[in-house]
Amino acid sequence: MTWEQARSCNGVLKHFRSVICIVLDGVGVGEAPDADRFGDVGSNSLGNTARRVGALRLPALEQMGLGNVADIAGVVPKRRATACWGKMAPAAAGKDSTAGHWELMGCVLREPFPTYPFGFPEDLVDAFEQAMGRRVLGNRAASGTLIIEELGEEHLRTGCPIVYTSQDSVLQIAAHEKVASLEQLYRMCEIARRLLVPPHGVARVIARPFAGSVGAFYRTPARKDFSLPPVGPTLLDAMTEETRTILAIGKIGQLFAERGITRSISTTNNRDGMNQTLQASRNREWDFIFVNLVDFDTMWGHRNDPRAYALGLEEFDSYLNGLLHAMQGDALLLITSDHGNDPTTESTDHSREYVPLLAYHPALRYPASLGTRATFADVASTIAENFDIRSSFPGTSFLSQLS
């Protein structure tokens, strides 16, 4: 179908030439119905952060209708918003980035990934040590910043990598840049990834390089995720089969094991991610631009820093304003998240929350509520309908509501 054929006779858009989906990693809008099963009752990443800091100043998101989605101090509801608004409930059996992103692309995880709150089994660690030719330090659930402070000196002395996990399904390997090059650290992660097969099919192995000296260690930006490939077909797979072009910005490619992606661009922070998105949106090379902005999660949510979380939201809002002004008239912008990460709670882990949904295009005439959606997979169904993708996905398209 051509772009001209995708218009109705009165000029209302029926299909979009391109779609941009921005995932604000760890930005939830209130506890999901099953939050009690995850220990997350009361979590509300946006709402609690706004209350903690006094108010959020998000003029672009406010005008789009974010204040219609949830009660957020400083973000008022808009009767005449510029975007359609709503929220989505998680359906996947998990609250990690992998499950959230897979669900957004139509692959709903039915069985949770294994977690290791007491560390990894001895036989698995033994096999890992034998394959690497060195022993490991740690092997327990811990905060990444705290464990490198605790074990960093021993790591520098012995050269043994630091292995740790969290409440999520991850195995993280930390190494100082003076002990292991990035290539060596990534090689360790590849070894771990090969060993982590069912029943130890951990969602992600994460390389955590760090630098600095004793008492002043800090993580460097060259983190890399080694994920399991999706357990079922995704929208990315279906689009690739139909020769659609897909640009992944941030950690998107890593979360999908680079499957179904035309090109991946890694980023150093949210600012870099938005700059890459703005640049990509200005050309007409890509059918789908899929973006992850990770700092809300890794830098501020996991570190329980609501002030920095709020400042990060305000910085994103300022960049968003530029993107909205630069958008092509035949492009659709979706803004959402993959899970919560409430920086105001005692927990430093992800939270089971609804995620926001904002849908904007320059020709939008009648912005309205998209309601409360039953699954993140509604995003995949909407994009699939837009591109006339023949594969079907769980969820319900909201494309017809974007008029």
C-alpha positions in Angstrom: 0.0 0.0 0.0 1.4 3.4 -0.9 1.3 6.4 1.3 -1.3 8.1 -0.9 -3.5 5.0 -0.8 -3.3 5.0 3.0 -5.3 8.2 3.2 -9.1 8.4 3.1 -10.8 10.7 0.7 -11.1 13.4 3.4 -7.4 13.4 4.1 -7.5 11.7 7.5 -4.4 9.6 8.0 -5.1 5.8 7.9 -1.5 4.6 7.9 1.8 6.1 8.8 5.0 5.9 6.7 7.1 5.5 9.9 6.7 4.8 13.6 8.9 5.9 16.4 8.5 4.1 19.8 10.4 5.6 22.7 10.6 3.4 25.9 11.3 5.4 29.0 12.9 2.5 30.9 11.6 2.2 34.4 8.9 4.9 34.2 5.6 3.5 35.6 2.4 5.2 36.5 1.1 3.2 39.5 0.9 -0.3 40.8 -0.5 -3.0 38.5 -3.5 -5.1 39.6 -1.1 -8.0 40.6 1.5 -5.8 42.3 1.0 -7.6 45.6 2.4 -10.8 44.0 5.7 -8.9 43.3 5.9 -7.0 46.6 5.2 -3.7 44.8 2.0 -2.4 46.4 2.2 1.4 46.5 4.7 1.7 43.8 4.2 4.6 41.4 7.4 5.8 39.7 6.0 9.0 38.3 3.5 9.9 41.0 5.7 9.2 44.0 8.7 10.9 42.4 6.6 14.0 41.8 5.3 14.1 45.4 8.8 13.5 46.8 10.4 16.5 44.9 7.3 18.7 45.2 6.3 18.8 41.5 7.5 17.9 38.0 7.8 20.4 35.2 7.0 18.6 32.0 5.3 21.0 29.7 5.6 18.9 26.5 4.4 15.7 28.2 1.7 17.7 30.0 0.4 19.1 26.7 0.4 15.6 25.2 -1.9 14.4 28.0 0.3 12.7 30.6 -1.6 14.4 33.3 -4.7 12.6 32.0 -3.0 9.2 32.6 -2.2 9.6 36.3 -2.1 12.0 39.2 1.3 13.6 38.9 2.1 16.7 41.0 2.9 19.6 38.6 1.5 17.8 35.5 -2.1 19.0 35.1 -4.7 17.1 33.0 -5.5 18.6 29.6 -9.0 18.6 28.2 -7.5 19.5 24.8 -4.3 17.4 24.7 -2.2 17.1 21.6 -1.9 13.3 21.8 -4.0 10.3 22.6 -3.3 9.0 26.1 -3.8 5.9 28.2 -1.9 3.3 30.2 -1.1 -0.4 29.7 -1.0 -3.3 32.2 1.8 -5.9 32.1 0.6 -9.4 31.0 4.1 -11.0 31.0 5.2 -13.2 33.9 7.9 -10.8 35.0 8.8 -7.2 35.6 12.2 -7.0 33.9 13.3 -5.1 30.8 13.5 -8.2 28.7 9.9 -9.3 29.4 8.6 -5.8 29.1 10.2 -5.1 25.7 9.3 -8.5 24.3 5.7 -7.9 25.3 5.7 -4.5 23.6 6.7 -6.4 20.5 4.0 -9.0 20.8 5.9 -11.8 22.6 4.3 -12.3 26.0 6.4 -14.3 28.4 4.2 -17.0 30.0 6.7 -18.5 32.4 9.0 -16.3 34.5 12.7 -16.3 34.0 14.7 -18.0 36.8 16.0 -15.7 39.6 18.8 -16.4 42.1 18.3 -14.2 45.3 20.8 -16.4 47.1 23.4 -16.6 44.4 24.0 -19.1 41.5 24.3 -22.8 42.1 27.8 -24.2 42.9 28.0 -26.4 39.9 27.1 -23.6 37.6 29.7 -21.3 39.2 32.3 -24.1 39.0 31.7 -24.6 35.3 32.0 -20.9 34.7 35.3 -20.6 36.7 36.7 -23.6 34.8 35.7 -22.2 31.4 37.3 -18.8 32.3 40.4 -20.2 34.1 39.9 -18.0 37.1 37.6 -17.9 40.2 34.9 -15.4 40.8 34.1 -13.0 43.7 30.7 -12.3 45.1 28.0 -14.6 43.7 25.1 -13.1 45.5 22.3 -10.6 45.1 23.6 -7.1 45.5 23.6 -3.4 44.4 26.1 -3.0 41.6 27.5 0.2 43.1 27.9 -1.3 46.6 29.4 -4.6 45.6 32.2 -3.0 43.6 33.0 -0.8 46.6 33.0 -3.9 48.8 35.0 -6.2 46.5 36.8 -3.8 44.2 40.1 -3.8 46.1 40.2 -7.6 46.2 39.3 -7.7 42.5 42.2 -5.4 41.7 44.6 -7.6 43.8 43.5 -10.9 42.5 42.1 -10.2 39.0 39.0 -12.2 39.8 35.8 -10.9 38.2 32.9 -9.8 40.5 29.7 -11.8 39.8 26.4 -10.7 41.2 22.6 -10.7 40.6 19.5 -9.0 41.8 15.8 -9.7 42.1 15.7 -9.8 38.3 16.8 -12.6 36.1 20.3 -11.4 35.5 23.9 -12.5 35.9 26.2 -9.4 36.1 29.9 -9.5 35.7 31.9 -6.5 36.9 35.6 -5.9 36.1 37.9 -2.9 36.5 39.3 -1.5 33.2 42.8 -2.1 34.6 42.0 -5.8 35.2 40.1 -6.7 32.0 39.7 -4.9 28.7 36.2 -4.5 27.4 36.9 -7.3 24.9 37.9 -9.6 27.8 34.9 -8.7 29.9 32.5 -9.3 27.0 34.2 -12.6 26.4 33.5 -13.6 30.0 29.9 -12.7 29.4 29.7 -14.8 26.3 31.0 -17.8 28.2 28.4 -17.3 30.9 25.7 -16.8 28.3 26.6 -20.2 26.7 26.4 -21.9 30.1 23.1 -20.4 31.1 20.7 -22.8 29.5 17.5 -24.2 31.0 16.8 -24.7 33.8 19.2 -21.8 34.2 17.9 -19.7 31.3 18.7 -16.4 32.8 17.2 -13.5 30.8 20.4 -11.4 30.6 24.1 -11.5 31.3 25.3 -8.0 31.8 28.9 -6.7 31.4 29.5 -4.0 34.1 32.9 -2.3 33.5 34.1 0.1 36.1 37.0 2.4 36.8 38.4 4.6 39.6 40.3 3.8 42.8 39.5 2.2 46.2 36.8 4.3 47.8 36.0 6.1 44.6 35.0 3.4 42.1 32.5 4.2 39.4 30.8 2.3 36.6 31.7 3.3 33.0 29.2 3.6 30.2 30.3 0.5 28.2 27.7 -1.8 29.7 26.6 -4.5 27.4 23.6 -6.9 27.7 23.8 -10.5 26.4 20.1 -11.6 26.2 18.3 -14.7 25.4 16.6 -14.5 22.0 12.8 -14.0 22.3 10.9 -17.2 23.0 8.4 -16.6 20.3 7.9 -14.5 17.1 8.0 -10.8 17.5 6.8 -7.8 15.5 10.4 -7.2 14.7 10.7 -10.6 13.1 7.5 -10.1 11.1 8.5 -6.7 9.8 12.0 -7.9 8.8 10.4 -10.8 6.9 8.4 -8.2 4.9 11.6 -6.2 4.2 10.7 -3.3 6.6 13.7 -1.4 8.0 14.1 -1.2 11.7 16.5 1.0 13.6 17.2 0.1 17.3 18.6 2.8 19.5 20.0 2.1 23.0 19.9 -1.4 24.4 17.0 -2.5 22.2 19.2 -4.7 20.0 20.7 -6.4 23.0 17.3 -7.2 24.5 16.3 -9.0 21.3 19.7 -10.6 20.8 19.8 -8.4 17.6 17.0 -10.6 16.1 14.7 -8.8 13.6 16.7 -5.6 13.6 18.2 -3.8 10.5 20.7 -1.7 12.4 21.5 -1.1 16.1 23.0 2.1 17.6 24.4 1.9 21.1 24.1 5.0 23.3 25.9 6.4 26.3 23.0 8.1 28.1 19.5 9.5 27.6 20.8 12.6 26.0 22.7 10.6 23.4 19.6 8.5 22.8 17.4 11.5 22.1 20.0 13.0 19.8 20.2 9.8 17.8 16.4 9.6 17.7 16.1 13.2 16.5 18.7 12.6 13.8 17.1 9.4 12.6 13.6 11.0 12.5 14.9 13.6 10.1 15.5 11.2 7.3 13.1 8.7 5.6 15.3 5.7 5.8 13.5 3.8 8.6 10.1 2.3 8.8 10.3 1.7 12.6 12.6 3.5 15.1 12.6 1.6 18.4 14.3 3.5 21.3 15.3 2.7 24.8 16.3 5.5 27.3 17.8 3.6 30.1 19.0 6.3 32.6 15.6 6.4 34.5 16.2 2.8 35.4 19.9 2.2 35.8 21.1 5.7 37.0 18.2 6.8 39.1 15.6 4.1 39.8 18.0 1.4 40.9 19.9 4.0 43.0 16.8 5.4 44.7 17.5 8.9 43.6 14.2 10.7 43.0 15.7 14.1 42.6 17.9 13.0 39.7 15.0 10.9 38.3 12.9 14.1 38.2 15.7 16.1 36.6 16.1 13.3 34.0 12.4 13.5 33.2 12.6 17.3 32.7 15.6 16.9 30.4 13.7 14.3 28.3 10.8 16.7 28.1 12.9 19.5 26.7 14.3 17.1 24.1 10.9 15.8 23.3 9.7 19.3 22.5 12.4 19.5 19.8 11.4 16.0 18.4 7.7 17.0 18.2 8.6 20.1 16.1 10.9 18.1 13.8 8.5 15.2 13.2 7.4 14.4 9.6 3.7 14.8 9.0 3.4 11.1 8.1 5.1 9.7 11.2 3.6 8.3 14.4 5.3 8.7 17.8 4.5 6.4 20.7 5.9 7.0 24.2 5.7 4.2 26.8 7.8 2.1 29.2 8.7 -1.5 30.0 8.1 -1.6 33.8 8.4 0.7 36.8 11.4 1.5 39.0 10.1 3.7 41.8 13.0 5.6 43.2 11.1 6.5 46.4 10.6 3.0 47.8 13.0 0.9 49.9 13.5 -1.5 47.1 16.2 -0.8 44.5 14.6 -3.2 42.0 11.9 -2.9 39.3 8.3 -2.4 40.2 5.2 -4.0 38.8 3.3 -1.0 37.4 1.1 0.2 34.6 3.1 2.1 32.0 2.1 5.3 30.2 1.0 5.3 26.6 1.0 8.5 24.5 0.4 8.5 20.8 1.0 11.5 18.7 1.2 12.5 15.1 1.1 16.0 13.5 -2.2 15.5 11.8 -4.0 14.2 14.9 -7.5 15.9 14.9 -9.3 14.3 17.8 -7.0 13.4 20.7 -8.8 11.1 23.1 -8.3 8.5 25.8 -7.0 5.1 24.8 -8.2 3.8 28.1 -6.5 1.1 30.2 -5.0 -1.5 27.9 -4.8 -5.1 29.1 -1.3 -5.8 27.7 1.8 -3.9 26.3 1.3 -6.1 23.2 -1.3 -3.6 22.0 1.7 -1.6 20.7 2.7 -4.5 18.5 -0.8 -5.0 17.2 -1.1 -1.3 16.4 2.2 -1.1 14.5 1.4 -4.4 12.7 -1.9 -3.0 11.5 -0.2 0.2 10.4 2.2 -1.7 8.2 -0.2 -4.3 7.0 1.8 -7.0 8.6 0.0 -10.4 8.1 1.2 -12.0 11.4 -1.1 -11.6 14.4 -0.1 -10.7 17.9 -1.7 -10.8 21.3 -3.4 -7.5 22.1 -5.7 -5.1 20.4 -4.7 -2.4 17.9 -5.6 1.2 18.7 -4.7 2.5 15.2 -8.3 3.4 14.4 -8.4 5.8 17.4 -5.6 7.9 16.1 -7.6 10.1 13.8 
